[in-house]
Amino acid sequence: MDFYKIFKQHNITIDKDVFDYGYTILKNYFIIFIISMFFSLIFQTLIETLFFFFSFVWLRRYLGGFHFNNSFCCNFFSLLLIILVPISIKYFLTIDWISLIIICALSLTLFLIIGPLDHPNKKITKNEKTVFKKKGFIIEIFFLIILLICKFFNFNIIVNSICMSFICSSISQVIALIKIFREQ
C-alpha cells in the first residue's frame, strides 16, 4: 500500500523524502516493539518492557542522543537494549530513594546543560531545539512526578523501568556529546 499516494489524494502535502524517512522510522519502531514484546513474553518481562520502552522512546524523542550511522546498527542495538534492560530490571535491580533522587537530578541537570542533541543526518533548527528543550523538560518533570508517586506506593517495577530509561537516555546523550567533541 502506498501511503504517500493516499496522503496526496487527501491534499496532505509533505515532502516525499521526509515522508519516507518518517515512515521508515515508524516501521522500525513497530518491528522493534513486536520483537521486544515476543522476547518479553519468553523472559516474563512484559510490564518492565512496556514501561521501559515507552518512557525511553519519549525521553529519547526530546532529549536526543547517540545515533549510529546506519539503520541496521541502530535497530539491532535498540532491540538489544529493549530486551536486556527489562531483564536486568526484573531479576537484578531495585532502586532505592537515594538512587532515585540522584538518577533524576543527574538526568535533569544533564539535559538542562546539554539540551536536545541533533545528528548530522537529522539536524534540528534553532527553533526546534527551543521547542524540544521545553518539551523535554516537561517530559522529564512528568516522569519525575510519576517516579515519586510510584516509589511512594512501592510500584518498583515502574520506578525501576523509568529510572533505567533515564539512565540509558543520559548515557546516550553523553556518548553523543563525546562523539561531537571528537569530530570537531
Backbone as a printed PyTorch tensor [residue, N CA C, xyz], in Angstrom:
tensor([[[  0.8540,  -1.1740,   0.0000],
         [  0.0000,   0.0000,   0.0000],
         [  0.9020,   1.2400,   0.0000]],

        [[  0.6210,   2.1780,  -0.8610],
         [  1.4180,   3.3960,  -0.9700],
         [  0.7460,   4.5030,  -0.1620]],

        [[  1.1960,   4.6800,   1.0700],
         [  0.6030,   5.6720,   1.9620],
         [  0.8450,   7.0960,   1.4750]],

        [[  1.9680,   7.3050,   0.8020],
         [  2.2630,   8.6410,   0.2800],
         [  1.1980,   9.0810,  -0.7290]],

        [[  0.7740,   8.1530,  -1.6020],
         [ -0.2700,   8.4720,  -2.5820],
         [ -1.5910,   8.7800,  -1.8820]],

        [[ -1.8710,   8.0600,  -0.8190],
         [ -3.1020,   8.3160,  -0.0540],
         [ -3.0630,   9.7220,   0.5350]],

        [[ -1.9070,  10.1210,   1.0760],
         [ -1.7570,  11.4760,   1.6100],
         [ -2.0230,  12.5120,   0.5120]],

        [[ -1.4220,  12.2950,  -0.6500],
         [ -1.5780,  13.2440,  -1.7600],
         [ -3.0240,  13.3160,  -2.2170]],

        [[ -3.7160,  12.1710,  -2.2440],
         [ -5.1170,  12.1430,  -2.6640],
         [ -6.0030,  12.9480,  -1.7160]],

        [[ -5.5930,  13.0710,  -0.4730],
         [ -6.3580,  13.8220,   0.5250],
         [ -5.7760,  15.2170,   0.7530]],

        [[ -5.0130,  15.6910,  -0.2340],
         [ -4.4340,  17.0400,  -0.2190],
         [ -3.5480,  17.3100,   1.0000]],

        [[ -2.8880,  16.2820,   1.4770],
         [ -1.9200,  16.4460,   2.5590],
         [ -0.5490,  16.5480,   1.8990]],

        [[  0.0480,  17.7100,   1.9970],
         [  1.3270,  17.9200,   1.3250],
         [  2.4740,  17.7150,   2.3030]],

        [[  3.4010,  16.8830,   1.8760],
         [  4.6030,  16.6140,   2.6430],
         [  5.6770,  16.1750,   1.6490]],

        [[  6.8770,  16.6160,   1.8800],
         [  7.9830,  16.2410,   1.0110],
         [  8.1460,  14.7230,   1.0220]],

        [[  8.3350,  14.1350,  -0.1490],
         [  8.4460,  12.6660,  -0.2830],
         [  9.5880,  12.1110,   0.5690]],

        [[ 10.7450,  12.7730,   0.5880],
         [ 11.8790,  12.2990,   1.3900],
         [ 11.5590,  12.3130,   2.8830]],

        [[ 10.9010,  13.3710,   3.3290],
         [ 10.5120,  13.4810,   4.7400],
         [  9.5110,  12.3830,   5.0860]],

        [[  8.5400,  12.1700,   4.1940],
         [  7.5490,  11.1190,   4.4080],
         [  8.2200,   9.7500,   4.4970]],

        [[  9.1000,   9.4610,   3.5380],
         [  9.7870,   8.1590,   3.5180],
         [ 10.6150,   7.9500,   4.7800]],

        [[ 11.3000,   9.0080,   5.2200],
         [ 12.1050,   8.9200,   6.4470],
         [ 11.2030,   8.6120,   7.6500]],

        [[ 10.1300,   9.3590,   7.7900],
         [  9.1990,   9.1530,   8.9040],
         [  8.5530,   7.7870,   8.8770]],

        [[  8.1740,   7.3450,   7.6770],
         [  7.5480,   6.0330,   7.5270],
         [  8.5310,   4.9210,   7.9110]],

        [[  9.7820,   5.0720,   7.5070],
         [ 10.8090,   4.0830,   7.8500],
         [ 11.0270,   4.0280,   9.3590]],

        [[ 11.0980,   5.1810,   9.9920],
         [ 11.2730,   5.2340,  11.4600],
         [ 10.0910,   4.5590,  12.1460]],

        [[  8.8880,   4.8870,  11.7300],
         [  7.6830,   4.2920,  12.3210],
         [  7.6710,   2.7790,  12.1410]],

        [[  8.0090,   2.3230,  10.9550],
         [  8.0560,   0.8860,  10.6640],
         [  9.1130,   0.1990,  11.5400]],

        [[ 10.2730,   0.8310,  11.6870],
         [ 11.3280,   0.2570,  12.5360],
         [ 10.8890,   0.1750,  13.9910]],

        [[ 10.2420,   1.2360,  14.4990],
         [  9.7220,   1.2150,  15.8710],
         [  8.7480,   0.0570,  16.0550]],

        [[  7.8710,  -0.1150,  15.0760],
         [  6.8690,  -1.1680,  15.1540],
         [  7.5290,  -2.5500,  15.1820]],

        [[  8.4940,  -2.7790,  14.3120],
         [  9.1940,  -4.0690,  14.2730],
         [  9.9340,  -4.3150,  15.5800]],

        [[ 10.6450,  -3.3070,  16.0670],
         [ 11.3680,  -3.4390,  17.3430],
         [ 10.3890,  -3.7320,  18.4750]],

        [[  9.2510,  -3.0280,  18.4740],
         [  8.2440,  -3.2400,  19.5190],
         [  7.7170,  -4.6700,  19.4820]],

        [[  7.3650,  -5.1660,  18.3130],
         [  6.8110,  -6.5210,  18.1920],
         [  7.8390,  -7.5680,  18.6420]],

        [[  9.0580,  -7.4500,  18.1720],
         [ 10.0950,  -8.4160,  18.5520],
         [ 10.3800,  -8.3410,  20.0510]],

        [[ 10.4460,  -7.1280,  20.5940],
         [ 10.7090,  -6.9990,  22.0350],
         [  9.5450,  -7.5540,  22.8640]],

        [[  8.3140,  -7.4160,  22.3700],
         [  7.1640,  -7.9970,  23.0770],
         [  7.2530,  -9.5240,  23.0770]],

        [[  7.6810, -10.0890,  21.9690],
         [  7.8730, -11.5330,  21.8810],
         [  8.8790, -11.9990,  22.9390]],

        [[ 10.0250, -11.3330,  23.0040],
         [ 11.0380, -11.7120,  23.9910],
         [ 10.5790, -11.4320,  25.4190]],

        [[  9.7830, -10.3830,  25.5890],
         [  9.2920, -10.0860,  26.9420],
         [  8.3640, -11.1890,  27.4470]],

        [[  7.6450, -11.8160,  26.5530],
         [  6.7980, -12.9390,  26.9510],
         [  7.6440, -14.1560,  27.3150]],

        [[  8.7030, -14.3790,  26.5560],
         [  9.5990, -15.5020,  26.8510],
         [ 10.2720, -15.3090,  28.2080]],

        [[ 10.7840, -14.0990,  28.4670],
         [ 11.5200, -13.8290,  29.7080],
         [ 10.6280, -13.3320,  30.8400]],

        [[  9.3300, -13.2700,  30.5840],
         [  8.3470, -12.8210,  31.5730],
         [  8.6640, -11.4090,  32.0830]],

        [[  8.9350, -10.5210,  31.1490],
         [  9.2520,  -9.1330,  31.4810],
         [  8.3360,  -8.1480,  30.7490]],

        [[  7.1180,  -8.5470,  30.5160],
         [  6.2010,  -7.7220,  29.7280],
         [  6.0040,  -6.3330,  30.3400]],

        [[  5.6980,  -6.2620,  31.6150],
         [  5.4380,  -4.9660,  32.2590],
         [  6.6890,  -4.1000,  32.2250]],

        [[  7.8330,  -4.6840,  32.5710],
         [  9.0920,  -3.9440,  32.5610],
         [  9.4040,  -3.4220,  31.1610]],

        [[  9.1830,  -4.2770,  30.1640],
         [  9.4690,  -3.8960,  28.7750],
         [  8.5640,  -2.7490,  28.3280]],

        [[  7.2830,  -2.8340,  28.6380],
         [  6.3580,  -1.7760,  28.2300],
         [  6.7200,  -0.4330,  28.8550]],

        [[  6.9540,  -0.4200,  30.1640],
         [  7.2870,   0.8460,  30.8270],
         [  8.6350,   1.3820,  30.3590]],

        [[  9.6130,   0.5030,  30.1920],
         [ 10.9190,   0.9570,  29.7140],
         [ 10.8100,   1.4710,  28.2870]],

        [[ 10.1730,   0.7110,  27.4250],
         [ 10.0730,   1.0830,  26.0060],
         [  9.4380,   2.4590,  25.8450]],

        [[  8.2640,   2.6460,  26.4270],
         [  7.5500,   3.9010,  26.2090],
         [  8.2280,   5.0900,  26.8840]],

        [[  8.7670,   4.9130,  28.0780],
         [  9.4580,   6.0400,  28.7130],
         [ 10.7530,   6.3640,  27.9700]],

        [[ 11.4770,   5.3490,  27.5240],
         [ 12.7220,   5.5880,  26.7920],
         [ 12.4500,   6.2790,  25.4560]],

        [[ 11.4210,   5.8440,  24.7430],
         [ 11.0880,   6.4620,  23.4520],
         [ 10.7290,   7.9330,  23.6450]],

        [[  9.9330,   8.2380,  24.6770],
         [  9.5540,   9.6360,  24.9230],
         [ 10.7530,  10.4800,  25.3160]],

        [[ 11.5850,   9.9630,  26.2060],
         [ 12.7780,  10.7200,  26.6000],
         [ 13.7100,  10.9150,  25.4090]],

        [[ 13.9510,   9.8690,  24.6950],
         [ 14.8660,   9.9040,  23.5510],
         [ 14.3590,  10.8640,  22.4700]],

        [[ 13.0610,  10.9210,  22.3080],
         [ 12.4580,  11.7940,  21.2910],
         [ 12.8510,  13.2510,  21.5010]],

        [[ 12.8290,  13.7210,  22.7430],
         [ 13.0710,  15.1300,  23.0080],
         [ 14.4700,  15.4330,  23.5390]],

        [[ 15.1650,  14.4320,  24.0540],
         [ 16.4990,  14.6740,  24.5860],
         [ 17.5860,  14.4090,  23.5550]],

        [[ 17.2800,  13.5810,  22.5800],
         [ 18.2880,  13.2410,  21.5780],
         [ 19.2900,  12.2620,  22.1560]],

        [[ 20.3920,  12.1110,  21.4740],
         [ 21.4210,  11.2020,  21.9500],
         [ 22.2170,  10.6210,  20.8080]],

        [[ 22.9240,   9.5600,  21.1010],
         [ 23.8030,   8.9250,  20.1290],
         [ 23.0030,   8.2910,  18.9970]],

        [[ 23.5270,   8.4290,  17.7830],
         [ 22.9230,   7.8010,  16.6070],
         [ 23.9900,   7.0020,  15.8750]],

        [[ 23.6430,   5.8000,  15.4820],
         [ 24.5410,   5.0260,  14.6280],
         [ 24.4540,   5.5870,  13.2100]],

        [[ 25.4400,   5.2390,  12.4090],
         [ 25.4750,   5.7590,  11.0440],
         [ 24.6400,   4.9430,  10.0650]],

        [[ 24.1310,   3.7900,  10.5130],
         [ 23.2480,   3.0460,   9.6090],
         [ 22.0790,   2.4480,  10.3850]],

        [[ 21.0330,   2.1930,   9.6620],
         [ 19.7690,   1.7410,  10.2440],
         [ 19.8840,   0.3690,  10.9080]],

        [[ 20.6520,  -0.5360,  10.3030],
         [ 20.7720,  -1.8750,  10.8640],
         [ 21.3630,  -1.8280,  12.2780]],

        [[ 22.4710,  -1.0930,  12.4480],
         [ 23.1030,  -0.9920,  13.7750],
         [ 22.1490,  -0.3500,  14.7800]],

        [[ 21.4690,   0.6780,  14.3520],
         [ 20.5120,   1.3620,  15.2230],
         [ 19.4260,   0.4020,  15.6860]],

        [[ 18.8270,  -0.3050,  14.7480],
         [ 17.7490,  -1.2320,  15.0890],
         [ 18.2450,  -2.3840,  15.9480]],

        [[ 19.4110,  -2.9230,  15.6180],
         [ 19.9630,  -4.0480,  16.3700],
         [ 20.2350,  -3.6570,  17.8180]],

        [[ 20.9200,  -2.5330,  18.0260],
         [ 21.2580,  -2.1320,  19.3910],
         [ 20.0440,  -1.6190,  20.1640]],

        [[ 19.0930,  -1.0220,  19.4720],
         [ 17.8450,  -0.6170,  20.1400],
         [ 17.1010,  -1.8480,  20.6360]],

        [[ 17.0210,  -2.8500,  19.7910],
         [ 16.3490,  -4.0900,  20.1600],
         [ 17.0640,  -4.7740,  21.3230]],

        [[ 18.3710,  -4.8300,  21.2480],
         [ 19.1710,  -5.4240,  22.3200],
         [ 18.9200,  -4.7010,  23.6430]],

        [[ 18.9230,  -3.3780,  23.6040],
         [ 18.6760,  -2.5630,  24.7920],
         [ 17.2830,  -2.8370,  25.3580]],

        [[ 16.2860,  -2.8720,  24.4780],
         [ 14.9010,  -3.0280,  24.9260],
         [ 14.6050,  -4.4520,  25.3950]],

        [[ 15.4410,  -5.4000,  25.0410],
         [ 15.2900,  -6.7670,  25.5580],
         [ 16.0720,  -6.9430,  26.8540]],

        [[ 17.3300,  -6.4820,  26.8800],
         [ 18.2090,  -6.7480,  28.0300],
         [ 17.9190,  -5.8830,  29.2550]],

        [[ 17.5730,  -4.6290,  29.0520],
         [ 17.3140,  -3.7560,  30.2050],
         [ 16.1350,  -4.2710,  31.0420]],

        [[ 14.9920,  -4.6110,  30.4500],
         [ 13.9030,  -5.1500,  31.2740],
         [ 14.2660,  -6.4520,  32.0030]],

        [[ 15.1120,  -7.2800,  31.3990],
         [ 15.5620,  -8.4910,  32.0900],
         [ 16.3650,  -8.1060,  33.3260]],

        [[ 17.2570,  -7.1300,  33.1760],
         [ 18.0480,  -6.6910,  34.3340],
         [ 17.1600,  -6.0410,  35.3890]],

        [[ 16.1270,  -5.3330,  34.9410],
         [ 15.1880,  -4.7170,  35.8850],
         [ 14.4670,  -5.7930,  36.6910]],

        [[ 13.9800,  -6.8000,  36.0200],
         [ 13.1950,  -7.8390,  36.6920],
         [ 14.0250,  -8.6720,  37.6610]],

        [[ 15.2180,  -9.0430,  37.2380],
         [ 15.9670, -10.0290,  38.0050],
         [ 17.1230,  -9.4770,  38.8430]],

        [[ 17.5530,  -8.2380,  38.5880],
         [ 18.7490,  -7.7680,  39.2840],
         [ 18.6450,  -6.3960,  39.9280]],

        [[ 17.6010,  -5.6510,  39.7050],
         [ 17.6240,  -4.2370,  40.0440],
         [ 16.4780,  -3.8230,  40.9480]],

        [[ 16.8170,  -3.0860,  41.9870],
         [ 15.8380,  -2.3760,  42.7950],
         [ 16.4520,  -1.0340,  43.1380]],

        [[ 15.7490,   0.0260,  42.8210],
         [ 16.2740,   1.3760,  43.0270],
         [ 15.6720,   1.9420,  44.3030]],

        [[ 16.5560,   2.3580,  45.2160],
         [ 16.0990,   2.9430,  46.4830],
         [ 15.8710,   4.4520,  46.3040]],

        [[ 15.3940,   5.1010,  47.3810],
         [ 15.0510,   6.5230,  47.3200],
         [ 16.2550,   7.3950,  46.9560]],

        [[ 17.3840,   7.1360,  47.5730],
         [ 18.5670,   7.9670,  47.3180],
         [ 19.0220,   7.8210,  45.8720]],

        [[ 19.0680,   6.5890,  45.3880],
         [ 19.4580,   6.3620,  43.9920],
         [ 18.4690,   7.0270,  43.0390]],

        [[ 17.1920,   6.9400,  43.3610],
         [ 16.1620,   7.5630,  42.5360],
         [ 16.3950,   9.0630,  42.4160]],

        [[ 16.6380,   9.7140,  43.5320],
         [ 16.8420,  11.1610,  43.5310],
         [ 18.1180,  11.5260,  42.7710]],

        [[ 19.1690,  10.7560,  42.9670],
         [ 20.4340,  11.0260,  42.2600],
         [ 20.2560,  10.8470,  40.7550]],

        [[ 19.6270,   9.7600,  40.3490],
         [ 19.4110,   9.4920,  38.9190],
         [ 18.5950,  10.6180,  38.2840]],

        [[ 17.5050,  10.9990,  38.9160],
         [ 16.6460,  12.0470,  38.3600],
         [ 17.3640,  13.3970,  38.3140]],

        [[ 18.0710,  13.7270,  39.3750],
         [ 18.7870,  15.0060,  39.4200],
         [ 19.8730,  15.0610,  38.3490]],

        [[ 20.6290,  13.9760,  38.2050],
         [ 21.6830,  13.9450,  37.1830],
         [ 21.0980,  14.0140,  35.7740]],

        [[ 20.0310,  13.2770,  35.5430],
         [ 19.4040,  13.2670,  34.2190],
         [ 18.8730,  14.6510,  33.8590]],

        [[ 18.1760,  15.2670,  34.7870],
         [ 17.6140,  16.5970,  34.5380],
         [ 18.7200,  17.6270,  34.3530]],

        [[ 19.7400,  17.5770,  35.1840],
         [ 20.8710,  18.5050,  35.0680],
         [ 21.5770,  18.3280,  33.7350]],

        [[ 21.8210,  17.0920,  33.3730],
         [ 22.4750,  16.8020,  32.0990],
         [ 21.6610,  17.3640,  30.9420]],

        [[ 20.3670,  17.1610,  30.9800],
         [ 19.5130,  17.6740,  29.9100],
         [ 19.5370,  19.1960,  29.8680]],

        [[ 19.4860,  19.8410,  31.0280],
         [ 19.4870,  21.3040,  31.0520],
         [ 20.8130,  21.8700,  30.5530]],

        [[ 21.8990,  21.1660,  30.8030],
         [ 23.2160,  21.6270,  30.3430],
         [ 23.4040,  21.3350,  28.8550]],

        [[ 23.1440,  20.0990,  28.4510],
         [ 23.3910,  19.6870,  27.0680],
         [ 22.2290,  20.0760,  26.1590]],

        [[ 21.0220,  19.9000,  26.6450],
         [ 19.8530,  20.1670,  25.8160],
         [ 19.6570,  19.0770,  24.7870]],

        [[ 18.6830,  19.2550,  23.9390],
         [ 18.4700,  18.2580,  22.8870],
         [ 19.6430,  18.2620,  21.9050]],

        [[ 20.0460,  17.0820,  21.4900],
         [ 21.1580,  16.9370,  20.5560],
         [ 20.6430,  16.5350,  19.1920]],

        [[ 21.2990,  17.0550,  18.1690],
         [ 20.9240,  16.6170,  16.8400],
         [ 22.0350,  15.7520,  16.2600]],

        [[ 21.8090,  15.2940,  15.0580],
         [ 22.7300,  14.3820,  14.3750],
         [ 22.9620,  14.9330,  12.9770]],

        [[ 24.1580,  14.7280,  12.4080],
         [ 24.4030,  15.2390,  11.0510],
         [ 23.3540,  14.7840,  10.0360]],

        [[ 22.7710,  13.6090,  10.2380],
         [ 21.7370,  13.1150,   9.3240],
         [ 20.3630,  13.6890,   9.6260]],

        [[ 20.2170,  14.3010,  10.7870],
         [ 18.9180,  14.8590,  11.1770],
         [ 19.1470,  16.1120,  12.0170]],

        [[ 19.5470,  17.1720,  11.3430],
         [ 19.7800,  18.4510,  12.0170],
         [ 18.4540,  19.0260,  12.4900]],

        [[ 18.5210,  19.7050,  13.6420],
         [ 17.3330,  20.4030,  14.1170],
         [ 17.6310,  21.8990,  14.1150]],

        [[ 16.6230,  22.6820,  13.7750],
         [ 16.7860,  24.1300,  13.7050],
         [ 16.8520,  24.7070,  15.1170]],

        [[ 17.2230,  25.9740,  15.2050],
         [ 17.2820,  26.6440,  16.4990],
         [ 15.8980,  26.6740,  17.1560]],

        [[ 14.8740,  26.9150,  16.3400],
         [ 13.5020,  26.9160,  16.8450],
         [ 13.0950,  25.5350,  17.3610]],

        [[ 13.4230,  24.4840,  16.5930],
         [ 13.1160,  23.1160,  17.0300],
         [ 13.8530,  22.7830,  18.3190]],

        [[ 15.0920,  23.2490,  18.4220],
         [ 15.8780,  22.9940,  19.6290],
         [ 15.2070,  23.6140,  20.8570]],

        [[ 14.6740,  24.8310,  20.6870],
         [ 13.9630,  25.5030,  21.7820],
         [ 12.7000,  24.7340,  22.1600]],

        [[ 11.9430,  24.3140,  21.1450],
         [ 10.7040,  23.5580,  21.3860],
         [ 11.0340,  22.2200,  22.0550]],

        [[ 12.0520,  21.5190,  21.5320],
         [ 12.4360,  20.2290,  22.1050],
         [ 12.9160,  20.3800,  23.5450]],

        [[ 13.6240,  21.4830,  23.8280],
         [ 14.1120,  21.6930,  25.1920],
         [ 12.9340,  21.8740,  26.1580]],

        [[ 11.9470,  22.6540,  25.7360],
         [ 10.7570,  22.8540,  26.5800],
         [ 10.0010,  21.5420,  26.7690]],

        [[  9.7520,  20.8420,  25.6680],
         [  9.0140,  19.5780,  25.7510],
         [  9.8070,  18.5270,  26.5130]],

        [[ 11.1150,  18.4840,  26.2950],
         [ 11.9710,  17.5450,  27.0220],
         [ 11.9300,  17.7940,  28.5180]],

        [[ 11.9530,  19.0790,  28.9040],
         [ 11.8820,  19.4330,  30.3210],
         [ 10.5420,  18.9940,  30.9050]],

        [[  9.4630,  19.2410,  30.1790],
         [  8.1310,  18.8400,  30.6440],
         [  8.0480,  17.3150,  30.7740]],

        [[  8.5860,  16.5860,  29.7940],
         [  8.5740,  15.1200,  29.8380],
         [  9.3690,  14.6190,  31.0410]],

        [[ 10.5480,  15.2090,  31.2640],
         [ 11.3570,  14.7790,  32.4180],
         [ 10.6260,  15.0470,  33.7340]],

        [[ 10.0190,  16.2020,  33.8660],
         [  9.2710,  16.5290,  35.0950],
         [  8.0800,  15.5820,  35.2430]],

        [[  7.3820,  15.3160,  34.1480],
         [  6.2550,  14.3820,  34.1690],
         [  6.7030,  13.0180,  34.6980]],

        [[  7.8050,  12.4890,  34.1330],
         [  8.3040,  11.1950,  34.5870],
         [  8.8180,  11.2670,  36.0250]],

        [[  9.3960,  12.3840,  36.3940],
         [  9.8640,  12.5600,  37.7750],
         [  8.6950,  12.4660,  38.7510]],

        [[  7.5930,  13.1070,  38.4240],
         [  6.3980,  13.0520,  39.2870],
         [  5.8680,  11.6190,  39.3480]],

        [[  5.7990,  10.9540,  38.1970],
         [  5.3570,   9.5540,  38.1760],
         [  6.2800,   8.6960,  39.0450]],

        [[  7.5870,   8.9270,  38.9100],
         [  8.5530,   8.1520,  39.6990],
         [  8.3330,   8.3400,  41.1970]],

        [[  8.1770,   9.5730,  41.6240],
         [  7.9980,   9.8410,  43.0500],
         [  6.7130,   9.2140,  43.5800]],

        [[  5.6370,   9.3340,  42.8220],
         [  4.3650,   8.7320,  43.2410],
         [  4.4910,   7.2060,  43.2990]],

        [[  5.0790,   6.6300,  42.2580],
         [  5.2160,   5.1650,  42.2130],
         [  6.1490,   4.6530,  43.3090]],

        [[  7.2060,   5.3980,  43.5910],
         [  8.1240,   4.9770,  44.6620],
         [  7.4040,   5.0510,  46.0120]],

        [[  6.6250,   6.0990,  46.2060],
         [  5.8780,   6.2470,  47.4580],
         [  4.9440,   5.0600,  47.6840]],

        [[  4.3090,   4.5740,  46.5930],
         [  3.3870,   3.4460,  46.7000],
         [  4.0540,   2.0970,  46.4250]],

        [[  5.3700,   2.0930,  46.3430],
         [  6.1710,   0.8690,  46.1260],
         [  5.8350,   0.1310,  44.8370]],

        [[  5.5460,   0.8780,  43.7810],
         [  5.3830,   0.2870,  42.4610],
         [  6.7700,   0.2220,  41.8140]],

        [[  7.5840,  -0.6760,  42.3450],
         [  9.0030,  -0.7010,  41.9780],
         [  9.2660,  -1.0990,  40.5320]],

        [[  8.3810,  -1.8730,  39.9330],
         [  8.5670,  -2.2280,  38.5250],
         [  8.5540,  -0.9610,  37.6710]],

        [[  7.6140,  -0.0780,  37.9440],
         [  7.5210,   1.1740,  37.1900],
         [  8.7170,   2.0610,  37.4990]],

        [[  9.0590,   2.1830,  38.7640],
         [ 10.2050,   3.0120,  39.1710],
         [ 11.4790,   2.5330,  38.4940]],

        [[ 11.7540,   1.2540,  38.5930],
         [ 12.9780,   0.7050,  38.0120],
         [ 13.0150,   0.8840,  36.4940]],

        [[ 11.8790,   0.6770,  35.8430],
         [ 11.8100,   0.7940,  34.3870],
         [ 12.0590,   2.2190,  33.9230]],

        [[ 11.3930,   3.1730,  34.5490],
         [ 11.5620,   4.5750,  34.1430],
         [ 12.9560,   5.0800,  34.5190]],

        [[ 13.4540,   4.6780,  35.6750],
         [ 14.8200,   5.0780,  36.0600],
         [ 15.8460,   4.5610,  35.0580]],

        [[ 15.6750,   3.3390,  34.6100],
         [ 16.6070,   2.7950,  33.6190],
         [ 16.4910,   3.5340,  32.2910]],

        [[ 15.3090,   4.0190,  31.9580],
         [ 15.1860,   4.8130,  30.7320],
         [ 15.9090,   6.1520,  30.9020]],

        [[ 15.8650,   6.7300,  32.1030],
         [ 16.6210,   7.9540,  32.3940],
         [ 18.1190,   7.6810,  32.2470]],

        [[ 18.5740,   6.5760,  32.8170],
         [ 19.9980,   6.2290,  32.7660],
         [ 20.4430,   5.9920,  31.3240]],

        [[ 19.7010,   5.1820,  30.5930],
         [ 20.0670,   4.8810,  29.1970],
         [ 20.0340,   6.1350,  28.3320]],

        [[ 19.0520,   6.9780,  28.5540],
         [ 18.9470,   8.2140,  27.7900],
         [ 20.1250,   9.1440,  28.1010]],

        [[ 20.4890,   9.2410,  29.3670],
         [ 21.6220,  10.0860,  29.7700],
         [ 22.9330,   9.5600,  29.1980]],

        [[ 23.1240,   8.2530,  29.2560],
         [ 24.3380,   7.6560,  28.6800],
         [ 24.3980,   7.9400,  27.1860]],

        [[ 23.2730,   7.8190,  26.5050],
         [ 23.2120,   8.1010,  25.0740],
         [ 23.5870,   9.5540,  24.7870]],

        [[ 23.1160,  10.4800,  25.6200],
         [ 23.4580,  11.8910,  25.4450],
         [ 24.9610,  12.1210,  25.6310]],

        [[ 25.5360,  11.5110,  26.6570],
         [ 26.9640,  11.6910,  26.9290],
         [ 27.7990,  11.1200,  25.7850]],

        [[ 27.4400,   9.9350,  25.3070],
         [ 28.1750,   9.3250,  24.1900],
         [ 28.0700,  10.2200,  22.9480]],

        [[ 26.8910,  10.7590,  22.6880],
         [ 26.7110,  11.6480,  21.5360],
         [ 27.5610,  12.9040,  21.6920]],

        [[ 27.6090,  13.4450,  22.8800],
         [ 28.4150,  14.6380,  23.1390],
         [ 29.9060,  14.3660,  22.9380]],

        [[ 30.3650,  13.2330,  23.4160],
         [ 31.7640,  12.8350,  23.2260],
         [ 32.0660,  12.7020,  21.7370]],

        [[ 31.1460,  12.0840,  21.0050],
         [ 31.3270,  11.9210,  19.5580],
         [ 31.3950,  13.2790,  18.8600]],

        [[ 30.5580,  14.2100,  19.2660],
         [ 30.5560,  15.5550,  18.6680],
         [ 31.8970,  16.2360,  18.9280]],

        [[ 32.3960,  16.1670,  20.1720],
         [ 33.6820,  16.7910,  20.5050],
         [ 34.8480,  16.1470,  19.7560]],

        [[ 34.8100,  14.8590,  19.5600],
         [ 35.8770,  14.1640,  18.8230],
         [ 35.9000,  14.5600,  17.3560]],

        [[ 34.7340,  14.8250,  16.7890],
         [ 34.6500,  15.1620,  15.3710],
         [ 35.0230,  16.6170,  15.0900]],

        [[ 35.0950,  17.4300,  16.1320],
         [ 35.4280,  18.8560,  15.9310],
         [ 36.9100,  19.0880,  15.9090]]])
